[in-house]
């Protein structure tokens, strides 16, 4: 019985920091806008592909590495789209398209 109580105490000790880490790192959505959006599907696809890099690991260190890589991917995506003439913002402007990066 004693071991069960001790193990029940460790669950919140582990889960609560993990939950804070995962939800605290959620980034706002990105929106892309350009006067001529005719090449948007191709530009978006190419910039998503260019922004993808490795990352990960196991346990808490892996979660932290993945969150860091997501932030890095978003920055690379933004730079790529801006280099192609798009305005990338976190607020939706008239005519803007949500940049679905498959994660947030």
Rosetta silent file (secondary structure, phi, psi, omega in degrees, C-alpha in Angstrom):
SEQUENCE: XXXXXXXXXXXXXXXXXXXXXXXXXXXXXXXXXXXXXXXXXXXXXXXXXXXXXXXXXXXXXXXXXXXXXXXXXXXXXXXXXXXXXXXXXXXXXXXXXXXXXXXX
SCORE:     score description
SCORE:     0.000 S_00000001
   1 L     0.000  -39.851 -178.625    0.000    0.000    0.000 S_00000001
   2 H   -62.207  -43.080 -179.093    2.819    2.393    0.841 S_00000001
   3 H   -64.061  -35.719  179.561    4.483    1.972   -2.575 S_00000001
   4 H   -64.034  -42.849  178.516    1.222    2.698   -4.349 S_00000001
   5 H   -62.693  -41.237  179.557    0.853    6.035   -2.528 S_00000001
   6 H   -65.097  -41.638 -179.721    4.420    6.976   -3.416 S_00000001
   7 H   -69.027  -31.610  177.932    3.917    6.092   -7.084 S_00000001
   8 H   -68.795  -28.359  177.611    0.699    8.112   -7.180 S_00000001
   9 H   -73.902  -30.642 -178.121    2.651   11.138   -5.962 S_00000001
  10 H   -76.788  -24.609  179.719    5.200   10.834   -8.750 S_00000001
  11 H   -60.676  -52.965  177.015    2.592   10.863  -11.517 S_00000001
  12 H   -63.650  -32.912  179.579    1.603   14.530  -10.968 S_00000001
  13 H   -61.745  -33.910  179.763    5.246   15.405  -10.394 S_00000001
  14 H   -89.715  -43.644 -172.995    6.069   14.168  -13.884 S_00000001
  15 H   -71.398  -39.927 -176.745    2.855   14.961  -15.772 S_00000001
  16 H   -64.734  -48.025  176.441    2.291   18.554  -14.697 S_00000001
  17 H   -61.609  -35.736  177.977    5.708   19.863  -15.854 S_00000001
  18 H   -64.203  -42.689  179.898    5.292   17.941  -19.141 S_00000001
  19 H   -64.022  -42.910  178.136    1.876   19.493  -19.691 S_00000001
  20 H   -63.209  -42.974  179.627    3.213   22.981  -18.970 S_00000001
  21 H   -61.559  -45.227 -177.425    6.127   22.402  -21.330 S_00000001
  22 H   -71.205  -43.048 -177.959    3.908   21.214  -24.154 S_00000001
  23 H   -81.469  -29.410  179.566    1.170   23.828  -23.846 S_00000001
  24 H   -70.211  -18.876 -177.709    3.468   26.696  -22.949 S_00000001
  25 L   -96.634    3.791 -179.893    5.352   26.265  -26.189 S_00000001
  26 L   -65.465  130.781 -176.778    2.313   26.521  -28.451 S_00000001
  27 L  -101.320  152.532  176.724    2.940   29.178  -31.057 S_00000001
  28 L   -67.638  158.473  179.462    0.390   31.458  -32.667 S_00000001
  29 L   -68.543  151.587  176.734   -0.766   30.658  -36.173 S_00000001
  30 E  -105.569  144.359  176.982    1.051   32.172  -39.124 S_00000001
  31 E  -126.121  136.625 -179.734   -0.697   33.867  -42.038 S_00000001
  32 E  -107.862  141.431  178.310    0.837   34.516  -45.456 S_00000001
  33 E  -147.119  141.482  176.806   -0.138   37.357  -47.730 S_00000001
  34 L  -157.312  149.566 -179.621    1.063   38.671  -51.076 S_00000001
  35 L   -57.385  -46.413  178.965   -0.625   40.705  -53.790 S_00000001
  36 L  -105.639  103.788 -177.758   -0.243   37.855  -56.300 S_00000001
  37 L   -94.039   12.862 -174.882   -1.092   34.563  -54.548 S_00000001
  38 L   -64.362  -29.441  179.501   -1.059   32.485  -57.747 S_00000001
  39 L   -97.695    8.881 -174.392    2.204   30.718  -56.827 S_00000001
  40 H   -56.435  -48.920 -177.999    1.283   30.292  -53.163 S_00000001
  41 H   -56.428  -43.094  179.858    0.747   26.492  -53.157 S_00000001
  42 H   -68.406  -46.385 -179.050    4.165   25.871  -54.727 S_00000001
  43 H   -61.490  -44.295  179.210    5.960   28.502  -52.615 S_00000001
  44 H   -60.329  -48.770 -178.843    4.331   27.232  -49.417 S_00000001
  45 H   -59.691  -47.123 -177.914    5.220   23.608  -50.168 S_00000001
  46 H   -64.730  -39.063  179.615    8.830   24.434  -51.034 S_00000001
  47 H   -70.653  -35.401  175.411    9.319   26.574  -47.933 S_00000001
  48 H   -63.414  -43.562  179.977    7.822   23.888  -45.660 S_00000001
  49 H   -64.693  -41.496  179.691   10.207   21.339  -47.206 S_00000001
  50 H   -66.872  -30.872 -176.728   13.210   23.660  -46.831 S_00000001
  51 H   -78.975  -19.292 -176.655   12.348   24.403  -43.204 S_00000001
  52 L   -74.135  128.957  175.081   12.194   20.760  -42.138 S_00000001
  53 L  -138.264  174.165 -178.900   15.243   19.510  -40.309 S_00000001
  54 L   -71.870  176.069  177.867   15.894   16.699  -37.868 S_00000001
  55 L   159.037  159.865  176.949   15.216   16.772  -34.174 S_00000001
  56 L   131.146 -160.043 -176.766   13.895   14.747  -31.348 S_00000001
  57 L   148.628 -160.921 -179.431   15.117   12.293  -28.821 S_00000001
  58 L  -123.525  155.497  177.995   13.649   10.416  -25.938 S_00000001
  59 H    61.402 -151.269 -174.625   11.985   11.385  -22.690 S_00000001
  60 H   -64.644  -38.173  178.516   11.927   14.982  -21.454 S_00000001
  61 H   -62.687  -36.919  178.331   15.060   15.964  -23.386 S_00000001
  62 H   -66.661  -40.887  178.516   13.405   14.729  -26.578 S_00000001
  63 H   -62.747  -44.748  179.439   10.257   16.763  -25.917 S_00000001
  64 H   -63.106  -41.009  179.604   12.351   19.887  -25.333 S_00000001
  65 H   -64.907  -40.793  179.669   14.364   19.228  -28.517 S_00000001
  66 H   -64.385  -43.624  178.968   11.197   18.780  -30.584 S_00000001
  67 H   -62.743  -39.935  177.354    9.716   22.034  -29.251 S_00000001
  68 H   -64.398  -40.588  179.968   12.953   23.873  -30.064 S_00000001
  69 H   -67.452  -36.390  177.493   12.973   22.417  -33.580 S_00000001
  70 H   -60.955  -42.806  178.214    9.358   23.494  -34.160 S_00000001
  71 H   -62.960  -42.303  179.465   10.316   27.058  -33.311 S_00000001
  72 H   -63.649  -42.207  178.337   13.313   26.796  -35.632 S_00000001
  73 H   -59.497  -44.036 -179.295   11.112   25.402  -38.455 S_00000001
  74 H   -62.141  -41.064  178.540    8.717   28.328  -38.114 S_00000001
  75 H   -64.802  -45.115  178.990   11.581   30.837  -38.355 S_00000001
  76 H   -62.804  -41.387  178.142   13.032   29.132  -41.435 S_00000001
  77 H   -61.323  -47.384 -179.279    9.591   28.993  -43.042 S_00000001
  78 H   -58.627  -46.546 -179.386    9.002   32.682  -42.351 S_00000001
  79 H   -62.988  -40.832  179.878   12.368   33.671  -43.837 S_00000001
  80 H   -63.010  -47.528 -179.168   11.784   31.528  -46.912 S_00000001
  81 H   -67.154  -39.005  178.097    8.330   32.989  -47.575 S_00000001
  82 H   -65.570  -34.678  176.715    9.517   36.548  -46.933 S_00000001
  83 H   -65.240  -23.871  178.160   12.366   35.990  -49.402 S_00000001
  84 L   -92.314    4.916  174.854    9.675   35.123  -51.971 S_00000001
  85 L    98.016    5.584 -179.678    7.843   38.382  -51.316 S_00000001
  86 L   -86.851  153.211  169.070    5.178   37.269  -48.834 S_00000001
  87 E   -99.083  123.593 -179.014    4.257   39.052  -45.642 S_00000001
  88 E  -112.201  118.306 -177.230    4.123   36.522  -42.804 S_00000001
  89 E  -131.964  171.045  175.129    2.224   37.661  -39.713 S_00000001
  90 L  -100.551    2.509  175.206    0.455   36.231  -36.687 S_00000001
  91 L  -117.748  139.799 -176.652   -2.664   38.286  -37.417 S_00000001
  92 L   -81.071  117.440  176.371   -4.966   37.506  -40.300 S_00000001
  93 L   -94.359  167.931  177.962   -5.088   40.321  -42.831 S_00000001
  94 L   -62.115  126.476  179.168   -7.564   40.641  -45.669 S_00000001
  95 L    84.935   -0.691 -178.603   -6.710   38.043  -48.312 S_00000001
  96 L   -78.284  153.593  179.738   -4.199   36.224  -46.106 S_00000001
  97 E  -116.123  138.063  177.212   -3.967   32.434  -46.034 S_00000001
  98 E   -70.867  130.272  178.908   -3.239   30.398  -42.912 S_00000001
  99 E   -84.811  101.964  179.433    0.143   28.735  -43.182 S_00000001
 100 L   -85.661  104.856 -178.887   -0.506   25.141  -42.165 S_00000001
 101 L   -94.930   11.691  179.003    2.882   23.835  -41.113 S_00000001
 102 L    71.676    2.285  175.053    1.358   20.535  -39.917 S_00000001
 103 L  -161.144  163.367  178.129    2.166   21.458  -36.326 S_00000001
 104 L  -135.876    0.000    0.000    1.917   24.425  -34.033 S_00000001
